[in-house]
Amino acid sequence: MAGTINVGQIGHLFMGKAHSHGYRDVAMFFPDVALKPVMKMVVGLEDSVKDAAAQYGWQEWGHDYKALIARDDIEVVDISTGNNTHCEMAVAAAQAGKHIFCEKPMAMNVAECKQMIAAVEKAGVKHMVDFNYRAVPAVALAKKMIDDGLIGKIYHWRAVYLQDWIMDPDFPLVWRLRKDLAGSGPHGDLNAHLVDLARLLVGEITDVVGLMETFIKKRPLLGEAVGGLEATRQKEMGDVTVEDAALFLARFDNGAVGSFEATRFAGGRRNGNRFEINGSKGSIAFNLERMNELEYYSREDPNYAQGFRTIIVGEGVHPYMAAWWPPGHIIGWQHTFVHQVYNFMNAIGRNQPATPSFYDGLACQEILEAVEKSVEVGRWVKVGG
């Protein structure tokens, strides 16, 4: 029978709810998990944290994250807050000897990522960044197929992450539209996911050249955040200080080339995370909005049978799927957080490296910053250069 480990979570809104789902349900569906998380305490600035604690299954609630970190009975600290708070909270948690599960992007910049890594290395604690799309079964299957050589030498990566939730010019100036709170717009929010997937599936990125644009320069000031991606507005206007769209080209260390596009102005695309990988033997394509499917093309099929086939990733032989339902019964976005918690609990319980780690978070941030530098100087930039 699995042992237990006590978790304290900072943040209870959008991602806090998703993470809570992971902790609550992991042992129910993955009884082999090395450590069963005990949901000890959740903290948040808003008064709604009390109701969230009861709804999600946390034993206690509060408003002070420092008090949570200082508790002797908290062994894991989950950071589900805004980007500008990650570094301070992670460093404090590491100094207190806590394992850390942190939302993406890992931090506001490379310098903060390095501070966080120094802290966890000194403390010797486990650390993980919530790039949850790694835990989509179809993506994990794509990784296996690539590693098994099914598409051969990779030539192309092309990816888009398309949303449309701020197209209304009267949508208020929420924190994601302020550089001092978010660090960047869809580049750090959405391209971060694409970069992490590209590193996982294709290889390391060496050089980039980018383009960014802000379409709506001013918006009504924020009234009240309603939850998720909704908010009320004031009459006064404020400056949008992040990009609305970010595109870049990339070269990989294995000779492959790639394109990336992230925008919140793609009308009709609510959460369109898509990628295609082309290799010498075939191709793989994925669309998050059809997340239980993976498209696969093999050049080695006979000529009369060539074409993309759709693999329904719903069998027990597929990554993670044996834990869920009978064959063909699909799962959803929220299940990726159960998978991430499962992986992190196993890393702690079996004393193995957690993946994706803070090192992956740093590598992603270095690429994102190289793109930003490229936009500033108007040319190709070497990552880490």
N, C-alpha and C positions, 0 to 999 in steps of 0.2 A: 504493500500500500504506500502511495506517495506521501512524503512528508509535507509540511506546510511552510509557507513563508508569508510574512505580513507586508502588505502593500499600503502605501500612502500616496494619494493622487492629488496633484496640484492642478486645478482647473476642472470644471464640470459641465462646460457648455458643449459645443458641437463635437470636438474631438474627445473631450472628457467623457461624453456619453458613449462614444464608440469604444474607447479603451475600457470603460467600465463593463461593457458587454463582453469584452474579451476575458476579463478576469472572472466574471460571474459564470460564464458558460464553458470555460476551457476544460475543467475536470469532468463535466457532464459528458462531453463528446470525445475527449481524449483522456480516458482513465489511466493511460500509461504515462501521463505527464510526470516529470521527475519531482516537481514541487507543486503543490496545490496552493494557489494564491488565496490569502485571507484578506478580505477587503476591510481594512481597519479604519481608514479615515480619508475623507476628501475635503479639500479646502478650496474656497473661491471667494472673490471679492464681493460678489452679488449676494443679496439676501436669498435668492433662489437656491443657493447651495444646500440649505436645510432640506427642502423638498426633493432636490436631486439625490441627496444621500439616501433618503427613504425609498425613492423610486428605483434607484440603481442597485441598492443592496449594500451600501457602505454602513459600517457599524456606528461611525461618528462623523461629525462635520465640524468645520471651523472656517476662520477667515485668514489665519496667520500661517503662511507656508513655512516660516522659520521655526515655529513651534512644532509643526509636523515633522520637519527634518530632525529636530532635536530629540524627538521621542526615542527612547531605547528600544521600544517594541516595534518600530518601523524598520524593515530591512530592505525594502525596495521603494524608491521614489519615482513616481511617474509624473513627467512634466508635460501637461496638455494645455499649455498656456500660449500667449502670443510670442512671436519670434524674438522680441526685444528682451524677454525675461529668461530665455533658456540658459544663457551662459551663467548668469548670477546664481540661478537655482541649481544648476548642475554642479558648479564648483562647490557650493555649500553642501550639497548632498554627498559629493565625493569626500569632502573633508570630514564629514560625519560618518564615513564608512558605509554608505548606502549604495546598493546597485541602482543603476539609472536607466529608465526607459524614457526616451525623449522624442517629442514630436519633431517632424521635419518642417522647414529646413532646420538643420542642427543649430544654427546660430545666425547672427546678423552678418557676419563676415569671417574671413579666414582667421584673423587674429583671435576672435572669440573661440572659434573651433579649436585652435591650438591651446588656448587657456584651459578649455574643458578636457582636452586630451592629457595635458600635463597633470591635471587634478586627478583624473581616474587612474592614470599610470602610477602616480605616487601613492594613491590609496589602495590600489590593487583590486578595484571593484569591477564588476561586469557592467558593460554599457552597450546600449542598442539605440539606433535611430529608427523611427517608425516610417520607413519606406514600405508601406503596406502592400504595394502592388507586386512586390516580390513574392508575396504569400497568396496571390491568385493562383489556383491550381493550373490554369491554362498557361500562365507565365512560367511556373515551375516546370511544366511539361515542355515548353519551348526551350528552356535551359537544358533539360535532359537531352532533347532531340539534337540540339546544337552540339553539346558535348559528345554525343554518340556519333557525330559526323554526318548526320542525315542531310544537311544542306551544304556540306563541304566548306570550302574557303569562303568567308564572308566578304562580299563586295560593298553592299549598300545597307545603311540604316536610315529609315525615314520615319519621323514621328511627329504627331501633332497632339496637343492637348487643348481642346476648344471648349470654352464656356461662354455664356451670354448674359450673366446675371447683373452686370452693371451697364448695360446698353442704354437704359433710361438716363438721360442727362440730369434728371431730378433725383436720381438715387443718391443717398447721402454719403458724406465723406467718412466711411467706416475705417477702422484701423488698417485694413488691408490696402487702403489707398494712400497711406501716409508712410513715407520712407523712414521716419524716425521710429515707427512702431513695427513696420513689416520688413524693412530693409530693401525690398523691391516689390514689384507687382507680380504678374503671372510668371515672370522669370524665376523668382525664388520659390513661388508657390507651386507652379505647374511644371515648368521646365526642370525643376529639381527632380521630380519624379521621372521624367524622361531621361535625364542624365544618369540617374541611378540605374534605370533599366538598361540603358545602353552600355554602361560599364559592366553590368552583370552578364549581358547576353553577347556583347560584341568584343569589348576590350577597353583599354585605357585610351582616353582622348588626349592628343598631343597639341593640337593647334585649332584655333577657332576664329571666326569672323562673324560679327553680329550686326543686328539692326533692331532698334527699338523706337516706339512711337507712343505718345500720349494723345488720344483723340479728343478727350474732354478735359480741359485744363482746370476748370473750376466746378465745384459741386456744393450743394447745400450742406451746411455743417450738420454733424450727427446729432439727432435728438436722443433716441434710446435704441440700443441694440435689442431686437426682439428675440433673437436666437437664430442659429444656423447662419444664413446669408441674408437675413431680413433686418430692417431698421427703419426708424422714423427720422424725419428731417426737420431742421430749423429753417427760418427764412434767410439768415445770413449765409454768405458764401465763403468757401475756403479753397485753397490751392490743392490740386491733386499733385503729389510729389513723387509718384511712381509711374512706370510705363503701363500702358493698356495692352500692348502687344510686344512680344520679343521673339525674334527669329534669329537663328544662326546656323552656319555650316561648320562642320568639324572634320578633322582627320584623325583616324585611329592609329595606334602604334602597330597594328597588324596590316596596314595598308588599306583598310576599308575607309569609306567616306560616309558622312552622315548629314542629315538635315533635321532641324528641330524648329517647331513653331508652337508658341503658347500665347493665347489671347483670351480675353473675356468679352470680345466683341464679335463672336461667331454666332449670329442669330440662329436660333433653333438647336444649338448644341449645348445641352445642359451640362454634360460631363464627358466630353468626347475624347477619351484617351486612347490613341491608336498608334500602332507601330507596324512596320513591315521590314523584314530582313531578307535580303536576296544574296544567295551564295552560288557557288559553282555547281552544286548538285540540286539546288531547289530553293524554295522560299517558305517563310513563315509569316503569318499576319495575325494580329490580335486587335480586338476592339472591345474596350471595357464595357460598353453598353450591350455587348453580347458576351459577357465575361465567362460563360461556360463553354465557349467555342474557341477552337484554334484552327485557323486555315493553314493547310500545308500543301505544297506543290513539290513533286519530285520529277526531276528531269530524267530519272532512271526508269520511270514507268514506260511501258511500250507506247509508241506514238499514238496508237488508236485510243489509249486510255489516259492521256495526259490532261492535266487541268487541276485547279485547286480543289481539294477535298476539305470538308468540314469535319473536324474531330470534335465530338461532343465529350467534353472533359467531365464525365459524370460516373465513371466506373471506379471500383475499388482499387484498380491497378494504377490510377492516376494519383499524383501527389495530393496528400491530405484527404482525399475523397472517401477512403475507407471508414473514416470517423463519422461520416454524416448519414446519408439516406440510401435506400436501395438504388441500383443503377438507373441513371436518367433523371433522377430527382435533383434539380439544380439548386445551387446555393447562390448567395448574394454578396454584395460589397461588404456588409458588416462582418461576414465570416472571416475576412482577411485579418481582422483584429484578434479573433480567437486564435488563428494560426500564428500570428506574431507573438502573442502572449505564450502560446505553447512552445515556440522556439526559444523564447527568452527564459522561461521557467526551466527548460531542459538545459540551457547553457549554464545557468546558475547551479542547478541540482547536480549536474554531471561534470561541473568544473571545466567546461569547454568554452572556446571563444564564441561570443554572440555575433550574429550576422543578420542585418547590416550593423556594423559597429560605428563608433565615433570616427574611426579611421575612414570608413566609407563616407560619413557625413562631411569630413574635411575634404576628401577627394572631390566630392560633388561641389562643395563651395568654391574650391580652387578653379573649377571649370566655369562656374557661374560668374565668378569675378573676372576671369579672363575674357569672357564675352563682354562684360560691362566695360572693361578696359578697351576692347576692340572697338566698341561703339564710340568711345571717347576719342580714340586716335584715328579711327577710320581705316583700319587695316587688320591683317591677320595678326594674331597674338599667340605666343606659345604659352601653354598652360604651366603655371608655376614659374614663369620667366619674369 
